[in-house]
Amino acid sequence: MTARHIRAITVGVAWILFIASCLRAQQSNPTEYQVKAAYLYNFGRFVEWPAKTASAGDLFSICVLGDDPFGVTLDKTIAGENINGKKAVVKRIARPQDAVHCHILFISSTEESRLKEILAALDGTSVLTVSDIPQFTRRGGMIQFVMEANRVRFEVNLTTAERDGLTLSSQLLKVAVNVRRSPQPGG
Amino acid sequence: MLGVRNYSIATKLTVVNMLVSGAALVIACLVFVAYDLISFRQSMVYNLSIQAQMAGSNSVSPLLFNDPQAAENTLSALRAARSVVSAGIYTLDGRPFATYWRDGLDQPLTPPQVPAGKTELHWFKDGQLALVRSIVFQGKPTGIVYIRSDLRDMTLRLQRYAGIAAMVLVASLLAALLVASMFQRAVAQPIVHLAQTARIVSRDKNYAMRATPTGKRDEPDVLIGAFNEMLEQIQERDSALRKAHDELEQNVQERTAQLAASNKELEAFSYSVSHDLRAPLRGIDGFSLALLEDYADRLDDEGKIHLQRIRAATQRMGLLIDDLLNLSRMTRAEIRKEVVNLSALAHSVAEVVQETLPERRIEFRIEDRLEARVDPNLMRVVLENLLGNACKFTSKRASACIEFGKTHCNGSSAYFVRDNGAGFDPAYANRLFGAFQRFHGTSEFPGTGIGLATVQRIIHRHGGKIWAEGAVEKGAVFYFTL
């Protein structure tokens, strides 16, 4: 084996390692909204809806209210998936009144200004509300995405969720960064 | 068998007993241990599988919501299971998500792929049990749990088993020893006793010994009975034999005494006859001489010749009587054996013989260095007779040759005296040694016929044999052993 051979092999190995590390980086670093889309889908798997919502219809609706930050990512994520035996679908809605038939409602940060109105519209329904909006759980939302050390995590307002008849799995609460048990008065 | 050949039957029985029970126990223990280890391994796999399932299902939400810390908290619950060495949660594409190490090590482990269609895979390797299981949540594979356990529990169990087995083995062997000793008392003891008795009987020739019966009507008892019966028969036969022997001995003694008495009587008779015969003979001879000397002028020539004949006959009879007395003396004389140089003795006898026959030219060939333990006086008589005879019967030869030597004959050594004289008819070879046996006329070869009888008597009394070979006019050989 000559020195030229060794050099050729070394260069080849280096290329392979480089390409592999590129692929790996691509794999291990999904975008923030790819992660959030997956979380939305997974929330559906760890939450139980009250019987009247659970039995109504044969679609599991994940709604996005306001400007859609996901693009096609959310559709890709839930394409072909079932939640609680129902086909998961994405609905993009503009009015809070349209959200009453949703299972999960993602409230875009563009809607922050009318958050109170939106939450009031959903009062008495069993819709799991999720949002990026700061202080969302303090302000009557149920699950709020938070960024922690460059990782997407979430807070839960358990009292709100339970008031609306939703049961959050302990497994879900286990991985929540913070679980609130009582809403801020007037929040 | 296993080097116990020389031990007693009791020891053999005990050893066999111990071996049998020991072997059975060892096999039983091995089978039990093997069975238990197999089922223990199965239960280990089952337990590890349950732990993997629990760790897996508790890691679903951490996996889905990317919370490795929560997964590690879940895994750290495995600390309660002391045998779990390491555990890991991996994402579907095989990246490590959370790990647990019992001993604080933290090495990355790559789990093998769970084959499609299976949810779990386990294997034993390097003293560890490894198990990999895919985590399935609501029908969808979510991750992989990989858990490794050491076999410390199994080793402990094995050690405990070995201890118990050793104790059981020792206890059982002791029990077997106890049983064997009881068994030995029942079966081996009578046989050992019988063997001891037999040994004593054959060593001391004491046929009055008896083995003690067991009184149980079993085979050893039959054996002992038969043995005792045999001893009894031997004793009976012995006493019958002794009786017959004693009777025979008595008979022999009686006969010997009778024989000795009659022999003595005969000897005394012949001695006295010989002795007493000499007196009248001397009278006849003396008075014949007186007649010849004092009355010669009154006797004619024929009368003188008659008187001469009377005297010759009387003298011959005197010689005869002398020889007879000699023979009888030889018979009675005590033998005093010593080492005698036969060659020197033969030379001296030959010299004497030659001196008495100065006109004869006789060649003696006497072998050197012949020695024997004999009575020298009796041996001289033997040689005088044999050499004298040889001279006598070679008197017709121009050159006489007489040999004395030693030869080998029928495997033993024999002495011989050979001459080239008149010889004898082989048909009469056996009668040569009888008293008064003569094969030649007195005028041809003078003699009384007593000499060879005397020689035979002496040789017999030395425990030897004498025999002769020869042919008419071809010389004679006399052989004798000592």
Interface residues (C-beta under 8 A of the other chain):
Chain A: Q27 S28 V35 A38 Y39 N42 R45 F46 R151 V152 R153 F154 S169 Q171 L172 K174 V175
Chain B: N58 V60 S61 P62 L64 F65 N66 D67 A70 D93 R95 F137 Q138
